Amino acid sequence: MQFFDVFPTFQEAPYSYIIVPILMISGILGFYTKPYFHAVLLHPYELARGKRLHTLLTSAFIHRNWIHLLFNMLIIYGLGYDMFGNIMQVYGSVSAYLLTPLLFSLLIIIPNAFLVLNKRNDFYFTSIGASGLTFGLYGFSALFFPLQKINHLFIPWIHNAAQYWLYILIVLTLLSCVKISKINRSLHIVAYLLGSIIALITRNESIYEFTKALFLKF
């Protein structure tokens, strides 16, 4: 068995094979090079005052620890492949090559902008990691084809992607009420909803299919 018998080829997932290695190298560099780490992290207090604007994007290139890094890389690899393939299936390869990096950037920058607005007066707050992109890709993948059949192993009422999307939203909302760690779960929800909205806009049929799929049982 060869590698590409299991994993997608570069042509099938170009941005997964481009972005993930860059994020891995940058994340490891951030672990061991403090000047680099501090140069690219998001500091909403400064950014709200017109400084360090680049960190809206660059903060996604460093992570807190290995678990944080590897989890995000695994999801970005898989769902980045899914995003590229979905767009190519509907609009063709040219659109997929052009839209995917643009959507990647939006899923990083817009949730970070929300974070800046929310934490603009907190001098001690900083943020790093590609979790915005990760959860944005979750939302996008769930709602691009809402009628896609999904059978959840433990929850019998989940029969399609739209119902699974709702389940994830409920879980994220409940977790946001638990203040037991420094994880910024509000950013996760914003990114998840943003990715979902982008999916509905990108493929207009998804809006009708989403409302239908929520109450559909296969």
GUDREN-956619 format. One record per residue (C-alpha): residue number from 1; residue in three letters; x, y negated, z. Coordinates in nm, 3 decimals, m for minus. Layout:
BEGIN
ATOM / NUM / ALA / X / Y / Z
...
//
This chain:
BEGIN
ATOM / 1 / MET / 0.000 / 0.000 / 0.000
ATOM / 2 / GLN / 0.136 / m0.340 / m0.102
ATOM / 3 / PHE / 0.093 / m0.675 / 0.074
ATOM / 4 / PHE / m0.149 / m0.820 / m0.182
ATOM / 5 / ASP / m0.366 / m0.510 / m0.166
ATOM / 6 / VAL / m0.476 / m0.636 / 0.176
ATOM / 7 / PHE / m0.413 / m1.012 / 0.168
ATOM / 8 / PRO / m0.512 / m1.265 / m0.100
ATOM / 9 / THR / m0.261 / m1.364 / m0.366
ATOM / 10 / PHE / m0.116 / m1.714 / m0.391
ATOM / 11 / GLN / m0.355 / m1.791 / m0.678
ATOM / 12 / GLU / m0.652 / m1.690 / m0.462
ATOM / 13 / ALA / m0.543 / m1.887 / m0.154
ATOM / 14 / PRO / m0.278 / m2.144 / m0.253
ATOM / 15 / TYR / m0.334 / m2.384 / 0.035
ATOM / 16 / SER / m0.332 / m2.108 / 0.294
ATOM / 17 / TYR / 0.019 / m2.018 / 0.175
ATOM / 18 / ILE / 0.129 / m2.383 / 0.159
ATOM / 19 / ILE / m0.027 / m2.542 / 0.469
ATOM / 20 / VAL / 0.016 / m2.260 / 0.722
ATOM / 21 / PRO / 0.398 / m2.228 / 0.682
ATOM / 22 / ILE / 0.433 / m2.608 / 0.702
ATOM / 23 / LEU / 0.226 / m2.617 / 1.022
ATOM / 24 / MET / 0.420 / m2.323 / 1.165
ATOM / 25 / ILE / 0.760 / m2.480 / 1.101
ATOM / 26 / SER / 0.644 / m2.819 / 1.229
ATOM / 27 / GLY / 0.485 / m2.661 / 1.538
ATOM / 28 / ILE / 0.800 / m2.470 / 1.627
ATOM / 29 / LEU / 1.007 / m2.784 / 1.572
ATOM / 30 / GLY / 0.776 / m2.967 / 1.811
ATOM / 31 / PHE / 0.832 / m2.702 / 2.080
ATOM / 32 / TYR / 1.207 / m2.766 / 2.087
ATOM / 33 / THR / 1.249 / m3.125 / 1.965
ATOM / 34 / LYS / 1.088 / m3.371 / 2.203
ATOM / 35 / PRO / 1.158 / m3.688 / 1.997
ATOM / 36 / TYR / 0.975 / m3.530 / 1.703
ATOM / 37 / PHE / 0.693 / m3.410 / 1.929
ATOM / 38 / HIS / 0.635 / m3.757 / 2.072
ATOM / 39 / ALA / 0.666 / m3.924 / 1.730
ATOM / 40 / VAL / 0.369 / m3.740 / 1.581
ATOM / 41 / LEU / 0.127 / m3.685 / 1.872
ATOM / 42 / LEU / m0.201 / m3.876 / 1.885
ATOM / 43 / HIS / m0.219 / m4.152 / 2.146
ATOM / 44 / PRO / m0.566 / m4.311 / 2.113
ATOM / 45 / TYR / m0.477 / m4.613 / 2.328
ATOM / 46 / GLU / m0.202 / m4.720 / 2.088
ATOM / 47 / LEU / m0.385 / m4.618 / 1.774
ATOM / 48 / ALA / m0.693 / m4.821 / 1.869
ATOM / 49 / ARG / m0.460 / m5.122 / 1.883
ATOM / 50 / GLY / m0.329 / m5.072 / 1.531
ATOM / 51 / LYS / m0.019 / m4.866 / 1.609
ATOM / 52 / ARG / 0.087 / m4.514 / 1.510
ATOM / 53 / LEU / m0.187 / m4.481 / 1.246
ATOM / 54 / HIS / m0.003 / m4.187 / 1.089
ATOM / 55 / THR / m0.082 / m3.975 / 1.395
ATOM / 56 / LEU / m0.446 / m3.941 / 1.286
ATOM / 57 / LEU / m0.302 / m3.679 / 1.051
ATOM / 58 / THR / 0.037 / m3.581 / 1.191
ATOM / 59 / SER / m0.089 / m3.476 / 1.535
ATOM / 60 / ALA / m0.227 / m3.163 / 1.367
ATOM / 61 / PHE / 0.130 / m3.052 / 1.294
ATOM / 62 / ILE / 0.228 / m2.985 / 1.656
ATOM / 63 / HIS / 0.074 / m2.763 / 1.925
ATOM / 64 / ARG / 0.085 / m2.712 / 2.300
ATOM / 65 / ASN / 0.204 / m2.352 / 2.302
ATOM / 66 / TRP / 0.240 / m2.037 / 2.095
ATOM / 67 / ILE / m0.118 / m1.916 / 2.155
ATOM / 68 / HIS / m0.257 / m2.253 / 2.046
ATOM / 69 / LEU / m0.039 / m2.250 / 1.734
ATOM / 70 / LEU / m0.095 / m1.888 / 1.630
ATOM / 71 / PHE / m0.473 / m1.901 / 1.683
ATOM / 72 / ASN / m0.507 / m2.208 / 1.462
ATOM / 73 / MET / m0.277 / m2.066 / 1.196
ATOM / 74 / LEU / m0.474 / m1.740 / 1.177
ATOM / 75 / ILE / m0.806 / m1.921 / 1.134
ATOM / 76 / ILE / m0.671 / m2.178 / 0.888
ATOM / 77 / TYR / m0.515 / m1.903 / 0.678
ATOM / 78 / GLY / m0.837 / m1.704 / 0.657
ATOM / 79 / LEU / m1.095 / m1.981 / 0.634
ATOM / 80 / GLY / m0.874 / m2.196 / 0.410
ATOM / 81 / TYR / m0.883 / m1.905 / 0.167
ATOM / 82 / ASP / m1.260 / m1.892 / 0.211
ATOM / 83 / MET / m1.304 / m2.265 / 0.142
ATOM / 84 / PHE / m1.089 / m2.255 / m0.171
ATOM / 85 / GLY / m1.270 / m1.946 / m0.301
ATOM / 86 / ASN / m1.618 / m2.086 / m0.232
ATOM / 87 / ILE / m1.548 / m2.412 / m0.410
ATOM / 88 / MET / m1.390 / m2.232 / m0.703
ATOM / 89 / GLN / m1.688 / m1.998 / m0.727
ATOM / 90 / VAL / m1.931 / m2.291 / m0.763
ATOM / 91 / TYR / m1.727 / m2.564 / m0.935
ATOM / 92 / GLY / m1.424 / m2.393 / m1.090
ATOM / 93 / SER / m1.052 / m2.382 / m1.017
ATOM / 94 / VAL / m0.973 / m2.748 / m1.095
ATOM / 95 / SER / m1.226 / m2.872 / m0.840
ATOM / 96 / ALA / m1.101 / m2.619 / m0.587
ATOM / 97 / TYR / m0.741 / m2.737 / m0.626
ATOM / 98 / LEU / m0.844 / m3.103 / m0.592
ATOM / 99 / LEU / m1.113 / m3.081 / m0.324
ATOM / 100 / THR / m0.955 / m2.836 / m0.080
ATOM / 101 / PRO / m0.659 / m3.054 / 0.033
ATOM / 102 / LEU / m0.889 / m3.357 / 0.049
ATOM / 103 / LEU / m1.134 / m3.171 / 0.273
ATOM / 104 / PHE / m0.847 / m3.037 / 0.485
ATOM / 105 / SER / m0.734 / m3.396 / 0.546
ATOM / 106 / LEU / m1.085 / m3.518 / 0.627
ATOM / 107 / LEU / m1.138 / m3.237 / 0.876
ATOM / 108 / ILE / m0.824 / m3.349 / 1.059
ATOM / 109 / ILE / m0.859 / m3.726 / 1.037
ATOM / 110 / ILE / m1.230 / m3.784 / 1.105
ATOM / 111 / PRO / m1.252 / m3.581 / 1.431
ATOM / 112 / ASN / m0.931 / m3.752 / 1.546
ATOM / 113 / ALA / m1.086 / m4.090 / 1.466
ATOM / 114 / PHE / m1.384 / m3.994 / 1.683
ATOM / 115 / LEU / m1.140 / m3.901 / 1.960
ATOM / 116 / VAL / m0.966 / m4.236 / 1.929
ATOM / 117 / LEU / m1.299 / m4.418 / 1.960
ATOM / 118 / ASN / m1.391 / m4.213 / 2.265
ATOM / 119 / LYS / m1.054 / m4.239 / 2.442
ATOM / 120 / ARG / m0.934 / m4.581 / 2.321
ATOM / 121 / ASN / m0.902 / m4.724 / 2.673
ATOM / 122 / ASP / m0.738 / m4.421 / 2.835
ATOM / 123 / PHE / m0.365 / m4.495 / 2.832
ATOM / 124 / TYR / m0.270 / m4.149 / 2.962
ATOM / 125 / PHE / m0.466 / m3.943 / 2.710
ATOM / 126 / THR / m0.288 / m3.775 / 2.417
ATOM / 127 / SER / m0.397 / m3.509 / 2.170
ATOM / 128 / ILE / m0.223 / m3.259 / 1.943
ATOM / 129 / GLY / m0.311 / m2.953 / 1.737
ATOM / 130 / ALA / m0.506 / m2.851 / 1.428
ATOM / 131 / SER / m0.821 / m2.746 / 1.614
ATOM / 132 / GLY / m1.023 / m3.007 / 1.426
ATOM / 133 / LEU / m0.933 / m2.839 / 1.099
ATOM / 134 / THR / m0.996 / m2.494 / 1.246
ATOM / 135 / PHE / m1.346 / m2.567 / 1.370
ATOM / 136 / GLY / m1.427 / m2.777 / 1.064
ATOM / 137 / LEU / m1.346 / m2.477 / 0.846
ATOM / 138 / TYR / m1.572 / m2.264 / 1.067
ATOM / 139 / GLY / m1.863 / m2.499 / 1.005
ATOM / 140 / PHE / m1.792 / m2.522 / 0.633
ATOM / 141 / SER / m1.768 / m2.147 / 0.583
ATOM / 142 / ALA / m2.086 / m2.078 / 0.780
ATOM / 143 / LEU / m2.307 / m2.316 / 0.581
ATOM / 144 / PHE / m2.166 / m2.312 / 0.227
ATOM / 145 / PHE / m2.370 / m1.995 / 0.161
ATOM / 146 / PRO / m2.625 / m1.997 / 0.449
ATOM / 147 / LEU / m2.813 / m1.692 / 0.319
ATOM / 148 / GLN / m2.506 / m1.470 / 0.323
ATOM / 149 / LYS / m2.592 / m1.157 / 0.519
ATOM / 150 / ILE / m2.419 / m1.117 / 0.855
ATOM / 151 / ASN / m2.496 / m0.855 / 1.117
ATOM / 152 / HIS / m2.361 / m0.938 / 1.460
ATOM / 153 / LEU / m2.248 / m0.635 / 1.657
ATOM / 154 / PHE / m2.392 / m0.752 / 1.992
ATOM / 155 / ILE / m2.665 / m1.005 / 1.900
ATOM / 156 / PRO / m2.944 / m0.840 / 1.700
ATOM / 157 / TRP / m3.123 / m1.161 / 1.597
ATOM / 158 / ILE / m2.829 / m1.277 / 1.383
ATOM / 159 / HIS / m2.890 / m1.167 / 1.025
ATOM / 160 / ASN / m2.728 / m1.436 / 0.810
ATOM / 161 / ALA / m2.464 / m1.708 / 0.806
ATOM / 162 / ALA / m2.704 / m1.987 / 0.910
ATOM / 163 / GLN / m2.812 / m1.798 / 1.222
ATOM / 164 / TYR / m2.449 / m1.725 / 1.303
ATOM / 165 / TRP / m2.375 / m2.099 / 1.258
ATOM / 166 / LEU / m2.645 / m2.180 / 1.514
ATOM / 167 / TYR / m2.506 / m1.923 / 1.756
ATOM / 168 / ILE / m2.156 / m2.076 / 1.734
ATOM / 169 / LEU / m2.300 / m2.427 / 1.786
ATOM / 170 / ILE / m2.482 / m2.313 / 2.100
ATOM / 171 / VAL / m2.165 / m2.149 / 2.235
ATOM / 172 / LEU / m1.955 / m2.460 / 2.166
ATOM / 173 / THR / m2.215 / m2.681 / 2.334
ATOM / 174 / LEU / m2.228 / m2.463 / 2.643
ATOM / 175 / LEU / m1.849 / m2.447 / 2.664
ATOM / 176 / SER / m1.831 / m2.827 / 2.642
ATOM / 177 / CYS / m2.015 / m2.839 / 2.976
ATOM / 178 / VAL / m1.747 / m2.631 / 3.149
ATOM / 179 / LYS / m1.464 / m2.854 / 3.271
ATOM / 180 / ILE / m1.208 / m2.590 / 3.362
ATOM / 181 / SER / m0.926 / m2.686 / 3.127
ATOM / 182 / LYS / m0.779 / m2.968 / 2.922
ATOM / 183 / ILE / m0.929 / m2.833 / 2.601
ATOM / 184 / ASN / m1.109 / m3.112 / 2.418
ATOM / 185 / ARG / m1.428 / m2.929 / 2.329
ATOM / 186 / SER / m1.610 / m3.243 / 2.215
ATOM / 187 / LEU / m1.360 / m3.265 / 1.927
ATOM / 188 / HIS / m1.439 / m2.903 / 1.841
ATOM / 189 / ILE / m1.811 / m2.980 / 1.817
ATOM / 190 / VAL / m1.755 / m3.292 / 1.606
ATOM / 191 / ALA / m1.525 / m3.102 / 1.369
ATOM / 192 / TYR / m1.767 / m2.808 / 1.348
ATOM / 193 / LEU / m2.059 / m3.038 / 1.261
ATOM / 194 / LEU / m1.846 / m3.233 / 1.015
ATOM / 195 / GLY / m1.744 / m2.917 / 0.831
ATOM / 196 / SER / m2.109 / m2.812 / 0.825
ATOM / 197 / ILE / m2.222 / m3.145 / 0.677
ATOM / 198 / ILE / m1.948 / m3.130 / 0.414
ATOM / 199 / ALA / m2.066 / m2.782 / 0.314
ATOM / 200 / LEU / m2.425 / m2.902 / 0.274
ATOM / 201 / ILE / m2.314 / m3.203 / 0.071
ATOM / 202 / THR / m2.071 / m3.008 / m0.144
ATOM / 203 / ARG / m2.332 / m2.750 / m0.239
ATOM / 204 / ASN / m2.677 / m2.914 / m0.235
ATOM / 205 / GLU / m2.863 / m2.583 / m0.256
ATOM / 206 / SER / m2.728 / m2.504 / 0.089
ATOM / 207 / ILE / m2.964 / m2.759 / 0.248
ATOM / 208 / TYR / m3.276 / m2.570 / 0.139
ATOM / 209 / GLU / m3.115 / m2.233 / 0.201
ATOM / 210 / PHE / m3.012 / m2.340 / 0.552
ATOM / 211 / THR / m3.366 / m2.427 / 0.660
ATOM / 212 / LYS / m3.494 / m2.105 / 0.507
ATOM / 213 / ALA / m3.221 / m1.884 / 0.650
ATOM / 214 / LEU / m3.272 / m1.988 / 1.013
ATOM / 215 / PHE / m3.607 / m1.811 / 1.021
ATOM / 216 / LEU / m3.529 / m1.530 / 0.780
ATOM / 217 / LYS / m3.492 / m1.168 / 0.889
ATOM / 218 / PHE / m3.336 / m0.920 / 0.651
//
